[in-house]
Amino acid sequence: MLMTFNIEETEGAKKKITKSTEEISKVTYKKLGLTEEALEDFLQDHIEVITLEEDWDLKVIGKQVRNDANKRTDLVGLDSNGSIVIIEIKRDEQDMKARRDNFESQAIRYAASFAKMETIEELVEQVYGRFLLQNGEVDESRIVETGVKEITDFLKKNDALDNFNQNQRIILIASSFEPSVLSASTWLLSQGVDISCVEVAPHLIDGSNDKEYILKVNKLLPLGSEDDYLSEIVKKEFTSAPDKKAGGKHRNLPRLPQMLEDGIVDIGDEIYHVSDEEGIETKSHIHGPKEVIWNGKVYSLNEWGAMFHHKKKVNAYTRAVVVRYGKTLEQIRKDYYKL
């Protein structure tokens, strides 16, 4: 639920919360007259809205990419683990029902078409080069050279060059989801398919004189445990597939809640930020499963990670050094979980 409120002064200079007369209500993109393409364009320019709380970054490298069967993928990305990411978008739940193909099945077929891609050059020639030309970012005569350099630099920066396309990730995006899509996606997760369902839902703020809109971003799948979301079909903890380097499929590294549960780090552990901002005191402490306390205030780990960095979004696990180990959270979890 979302609610607007006002802050009012009372006697003694105290402040109180009062309910605003403005109402917030969920609406569909269709009702707002927005096409699927409008949502697609927005996500191309602001893909960080769906990865803000993730410990990986995402680079958009393609739009409306045709596969061997002449079907088009909405957006294609590359994440900081080296995985090619298929991003399929439907405006509203009714758009899913109107399609002959299941939402998740369509995305799986697209992901399969990228699975055999072995080199960065192939990715540039088939996907990224066209994307750069569409956006007018490079001279056509240097398209392959520029594209290969940009992708190589992105992977090297994230220490993922050797992991290029070892896994494919699927992200489904809509303002709301059919229960059948969530159930099918839950089953796919249990079988090691890296699939996410993310609501990006428009809401109307209806005031007395004007109308404003907000987007509520809500990750439905995967979540941390069976208590977060239970499918009608599969009632067990969500798991990721094992790492291909260990002889299986790709596996996501456990996050801070699991590290705390396993006793690798503890509440109260002193940490500091490997900051690119000079002269800032970053000494902090782990405060909870997803929280850090700094200067007496509590922040999510990723909020804290971005505070001392020139980018709006940063992988906090690569920036948070645990003092008693002298290593980042990223290094610690890789060592402990042998990944």
C-alpha positions as CSV (number, residue, x, y, z in Angstrom):
1,M,0.0,0.0,0.0
2,L,1.1,3.5,-0.8
3,M,-0.2,6.6,1.0
4,T,0.5,10.3,0.8
5,F,0.9,12.3,4.0
6,N,1.7,15.7,5.3
7,I,4.0,16.8,8.1
8,E,2.4,19.5,10.4
9,E,3.9,21.6,13.2
10,T,2.2,21.3,16.6
11,E,2.7,23.1,19.9
12,G,6.1,22.8,21.4
13,A,7.7,22.7,17.9
14,K,6.8,19.0,17.6
15,K,5.8,17.6,14.3
16,K,3.1,15.1,13.4
17,I,2.0,13.0,10.5
18,T,-1.4,13.7,9.0
19,K,-3.1,11.9,6.1
20,S,-3.0,13.8,2.8
21,T,-6.1,14.4,0.8
22,E,-4.2,13.1,-2.3
23,E,-5.0,9.5,-3.2
24,I,-2.7,7.0,-4.7
25,S,-4.1,4.3,-6.9
26,K,-2.6,1.6,-9.1
27,V,-3.4,2.0,-12.8
28,T,-2.6,0.1,-15.9
29,Y,-0.3,1.4,-18.7
30,K,-3.1,0.8,-21.1
31,K,-5.4,3.1,-19.1
32,L,-2.7,5.8,-19.2
33,G,-2.4,5.4,-23.0
34,L,1.2,4.1,-22.7
35,T,2.4,1.4,-25.1
36,E,4.8,-1.4,-24.3
37,E,7.4,0.5,-26.3
38,A,7.2,3.4,-23.9
39,L,8.0,1.1,-21.0
40,E,10.8,-0.5,-23.0
41,D,12.3,2.9,-23.8
42,F,12.2,3.9,-20.2
43,L,13.9,0.7,-19.0
44,Q,16.6,1.0,-21.7
45,D,17.5,4.4,-20.3
46,H,17.0,3.6,-16.6
47,I,17.7,-0.1,-16.2
48,E,19.1,0.5,-12.7
49,V,15.6,0.7,-11.4
50,I,15.3,-3.1,-11.5
51,T,18.8,-3.9,-10.2
52,L,19.1,-1.3,-7.4
53,E,19.0,-3.9,-4.6
54,E,21.0,-6.5,-6.5
55,D,24.7,-7.2,-6.1
56,W,25.2,-7.2,-9.8
57,D,25.1,-4.5,-12.4
58,L,23.4,-4.6,-15.8
59,K,24.4,-3.1,-19.1
60,V,21.8,-2.9,-21.9
61,I,23.3,-4.0,-25.2
62,G,20.3,-4.7,-27.5
63,K,16.8,-3.8,-28.2
64,Q,14.2,-5.6,-30.4
65,V,16.8,-8.2,-31.3
66,R,15.7,-10.9,-33.8
67,N,16.7,-14.5,-33.2
68,D,17.0,-17.4,-35.6
69,A,13.3,-17.9,-35.6
70,N,12.7,-14.3,-36.5
71,K,11.2,-13.6,-33.1
72,R,12.2,-10.3,-31.3
73,T,13.6,-10.0,-27.8
74,D,12.5,-6.7,-26.1
75,L,15.8,-5.9,-24.4
76,V,19.1,-7.8,-24.2
77,G,21.6,-7.0,-21.4
78,L,24.9,-8.2,-20.1
79,D,25.3,-8.5,-16.3
80,S,28.5,-8.0,-14.2
81,N,28.8,-11.8,-13.8
82,G,29.2,-12.2,-17.6
83,S,25.7,-13.6,-18.2
84,I,23.6,-12.5,-21.2
85,V,20.3,-11.3,-19.9
86,I,17.0,-11.6,-21.7
87,I,14.5,-8.9,-20.6
88,E,10.9,-9.5,-21.7
89,I,8.3,-6.8,-21.1
90,K,4.5,-6.9,-21.0
91,R,2.6,-3.7,-20.0
92,D,-0.1,-5.3,-18.0
93,E,-1.5,-8.7,-17.0
94,Q,-4.1,-8.5,-19.8
95,D,-1.3,-8.3,-22.4
96,M,0.0,-11.7,-21.1
97,K,-3.4,-13.2,-21.6
98,A,-3.7,-11.9,-25.1
99,R,-0.5,-13.6,-26.3
100,R,-0.5,-17.0,-27.8
101,D,2.8,-17.9,-26.3
102,N,3.3,-18.0,-22.5
103,F,5.3,-15.1,-21.2
104,E,8.0,-17.3,-19.6
105,S,8.1,-19.8,-22.4
106,Q,8.8,-17.0,-24.9
107,A,11.7,-15.7,-22.8
108,I,13.2,-19.2,-22.4
109,R,13.3,-19.7,-26.2
110,Y,15.0,-16.3,-26.6
111,A,17.5,-17.3,-23.9
112,A,18.2,-20.6,-25.7
113,S,19.0,-18.7,-28.9
114,F,21.9,-16.9,-27.1
115,A,23.3,-20.0,-25.3
116,K,25.6,-21.0,-28.1
117,M,27.2,-17.6,-28.4
118,E,30.9,-18.1,-27.6
119,T,32.7,-14.9,-28.2
120,I,32.3,-11.2,-27.5
121,E,32.8,-10.6,-31.2
122,E,29.7,-12.6,-32.0
123,L,27.7,-10.6,-29.5
124,V,28.8,-7.4,-31.0
125,E,28.2,-8.5,-34.6
126,Q,24.8,-9.9,-33.9
127,V,23.5,-7.6,-31.1
128,Y,25.5,-4.8,-29.6
129,G,26.8,-3.3,-32.9
130,R,23.3,-2.7,-34.1
131,F,22.3,-1.2,-30.8
132,L,25.2,1.3,-30.9
133,L,24.2,2.3,-34.4
134,Q,20.5,2.7,-33.4
135,N,21.6,5.1,-30.6
136,G,24.1,7.0,-32.8
137,E,27.0,6.3,-30.5
138,V,29.7,5.2,-32.9
139,D,31.0,5.5,-36.4
140,E,29.9,2.4,-38.5
141,S,33.4,1.7,-39.7
142,R,34.6,1.2,-36.1
143,I,31.5,-0.6,-34.8
144,V,33.0,-4.0,-34.0
145,E,36.2,-2.5,-32.6
146,T,34.3,-0.1,-30.3
147,G,31.7,-2.7,-29.3
148,V,34.3,-5.3,-28.4
149,K,36.3,-2.8,-26.3
150,E,33.3,-1.6,-24.4
151,I,32.1,-5.0,-23.5
152,T,35.6,-6.3,-22.7
153,D,36.1,-3.3,-20.4
154,F,32.8,-3.8,-18.6
155,L,33.6,-7.5,-18.0
156,K,37.2,-6.8,-16.9
157,K,36.1,-4.1,-14.5
158,N,33.8,-6.7,-12.8
159,D,36.4,-9.6,-13.0
160,A,34.0,-11.5,-15.2
161,L,35.8,-11.8,-18.6
162,D,36.4,-15.5,-18.2
163,N,32.7,-16.0,-17.3
164,F,31.4,-14.6,-20.6
165,N,28.0,-16.2,-21.4
166,Q,28.5,-19.2,-19.1
167,N,24.9,-18.6,-18.0
168,Q,21.8,-16.8,-19.3
169,R,19.5,-14.8,-17.1
170,I,15.9,-14.1,-17.7
171,I,14.0,-11.1,-16.3
172,L,10.2,-10.7,-16.9
173,I,8.8,-7.3,-16.3
174,A,5.1,-6.2,-16.2
175,S,2.8,-4.0,-14.1
176,S,1.2,-7.2,-12.7
177,F,1.6,-11.0,-13.3
178,E,-0.8,-13.8,-13.9
179,P,-0.5,-16.4,-11.1
180,S,0.3,-19.1,-13.7
181,V,3.4,-17.1,-14.8
182,L,4.6,-16.9,-11.1
183,S,4.0,-20.6,-10.6
184,A,5.8,-21.6,-13.7
185,S,8.7,-19.2,-12.9
186,T,9.0,-20.7,-9.4
187,W,9.2,-24.2,-10.8
188,L,11.9,-23.0,-13.3
189,L,13.8,-21.5,-10.4
190,S,13.7,-24.8,-8.5
191,Q,15.3,-26.4,-11.6
192,G,18.1,-24.0,-11.7
193,V,16.9,-21.6,-14.4
194,D,17.9,-18.0,-13.5
195,I,14.6,-16.2,-13.9
196,S,13.2,-13.1,-12.2
197,C,9.7,-11.5,-12.1
198,V,9.7,-7.8,-11.4
199,E,6.6,-5.6,-11.2
200,V,7.1,-2.1,-12.5
201,A,3.7,-0.7,-11.8
202,P,2.4,2.8,-12.5
203,H,0.4,4.6,-9.7
204,L,-1.6,7.8,-10.0
205,I,-1.4,10.5,-7.4
206,D,-4.7,12.2,-7.7
207,G,-4.6,15.7,-6.1
208,S,-7.2,18.4,-6.1
209,N,-5.5,20.5,-8.8
210,D,-3.2,18.2,-10.7
211,K,-2.2,14.6,-11.4
212,E,1.3,13.1,-10.9
213,Y,2.5,9.5,-11.3
214,I,5.0,7.2,-9.6
215,L,6.4,3.8,-10.5
216,K,6.5,1.2,-7.8
217,V,9.2,-1.4,-8.5
218,N,8.7,-4.7,-6.7
219,K,10.7,-7.9,-7.2
220,L,8.4,-10.9,-6.9
221,L,10.8,-13.6,-7.7
222,P,13.3,-14.9,-6.7
223,L,13.2,-13.9,-3.0
224,G,15.1,-15.2,-0.1
225,S,13.2,-18.2,1.3
226,E,10.0,-20.2,1.1
227,D,8.4,-17.8,3.5
228,D,8.6,-15.0,1.0
229,Y,6.6,-16.5,-1.8
230,L,5.1,-20.0,-2.1
231,S,4.1,-21.3,-5.4
232,E,1.0,-23.5,-5.7
233,I,3.2,-26.1,-7.4
234,V,6.6,-25.9,-5.7
235,K,6.9,-25.3,-2.0
236,K,10.6,-25.2,-1.3
237,E,13.3,-22.7,-0.8
238,F,14.4,-20.9,-4.0
239,T,17.9,-22.0,-5.1
240,S,20.2,-21.0,-7.9
241,A,22.0,-23.5,-10.0
242,P,25.6,-24.5,-9.2
243,D,28.5,-22.7,-10.8
244,K,29.6,-24.0,-14.2
245,K,33.2,-23.9,-13.0
246,A,32.3,-26.5,-10.4
247,G,30.9,-28.8,-13.1
248,G,27.4,-27.6,-13.1
249,K,25.5,-24.4,-14.0
250,H,26.0,-20.8,-12.8
251,R,25.3,-20.1,-9.2
252,N,24.7,-16.7,-7.6
253,L,26.8,-16.0,-4.5
254,P,25.0,-16.0,-1.2
255,R,24.1,-12.6,0.2
256,L,24.6,-11.0,3.5
257,P,21.6,-12.7,5.3
258,Q,23.1,-16.1,4.4
259,M,26.6,-15.0,5.4
260,L,25.2,-13.9,8.8
261,E,23.3,-17.2,9.2
262,D,26.4,-19.2,8.4
263,G,28.5,-17.2,10.9
264,I,30.9,-15.9,8.3
265,V,30.2,-12.3,9.5
266,D,28.4,-11.0,12.6
267,I,26.0,-8.2,13.5
268,G,28.3,-5.4,14.8
269,D,31.2,-6.3,12.6
270,E,33.2,-3.1,11.7
271,I,33.4,-2.4,8.0
272,Y,34.6,0.5,5.9
273,H,34.0,1.6,2.3
274,V,36.6,1.4,-0.4
275,S,35.6,4.9,-1.5
276,D,36.5,6.9,-4.5
277,E,35.6,10.1,-2.6
278,E,38.5,11.6,-0.7
279,G,38.4,12.7,2.9
280,I,35.2,10.9,3.9
281,E,35.1,8.8,7.1
282,T,33.3,5.6,6.0
283,K,33.7,3.5,9.2
284,S,30.4,1.7,9.7
285,H,29.0,-1.5,11.2
286,I,26.8,-4.4,10.0
287,H,23.5,-3.7,11.6
288,G,21.1,-6.4,10.3
289,P,20.6,-8.9,7.5
290,K,20.5,-6.1,4.8
291,E,21.5,-3.1,6.9
292,V,24.6,-1.0,7.7
293,I,24.8,1.7,10.4
294,W,26.9,4.8,9.6
295,N,27.0,8.1,11.6
296,G,24.1,6.8,13.7
297,K,21.8,6.2,10.8
298,V,20.7,2.9,9.2
299,Y,21.0,2.3,5.5
300,S,20.5,-0.7,3.3
301,L,23.8,-2.2,2.2
302,N,23.4,-1.0,-1.4
303,E,22.3,2.5,-0.3
304,W,25.4,2.7,1.9
305,G,27.5,1.3,-1.0
306,A,26.4,4.1,-3.3
307,M,26.9,6.9,-0.9
308,F,30.6,7.2,-1.3
309,H,30.8,6.4,-5.0
310,H,30.5,8.7,-8.0
311,K,27.9,6.3,-9.5
312,K,24.3,6.1,-8.3
313,K,24.5,2.3,-8.2
314,V,27.5,0.2,-7.1
315,N,28.0,-3.4,-6.0
316,A,28.4,-2.8,-2.3
317,Y,29.9,-6.3,-1.7
318,T,33.0,-5.2,-3.7
319,R,33.3,-2.0,-1.6
320,A,32.6,-3.1,1.9
321,V,35.8,-4.3,3.7
322,V,35.3,-6.3,6.9
323,V,38.0,-5.0,9.3
324,R,38.7,-8.3,11.1
325,Y,39.3,-10.1,7.8
326,G,40.9,-7.3,5.8
327,K,38.8,-8.4,2.8
328,T,35.7,-7.2,1.1
329,L,32.4,-9.1,1.5
330,E,32.8,-10.2,-2.1
331,Q,36.2,-11.8,-1.4
332,I,35.0,-13.3,1.9
333,R,32.0,-15.1,0.4
334,K,34.0,-16.3,-2.6
335,D,36.6,-17.8,-0.3
336,Y,34.1,-19.3,2.1
337,Y,31.7,-20.8,-0.5
338,K,34.6,-21.8,-2.8
339,L,33.2,-19.9,-5.8
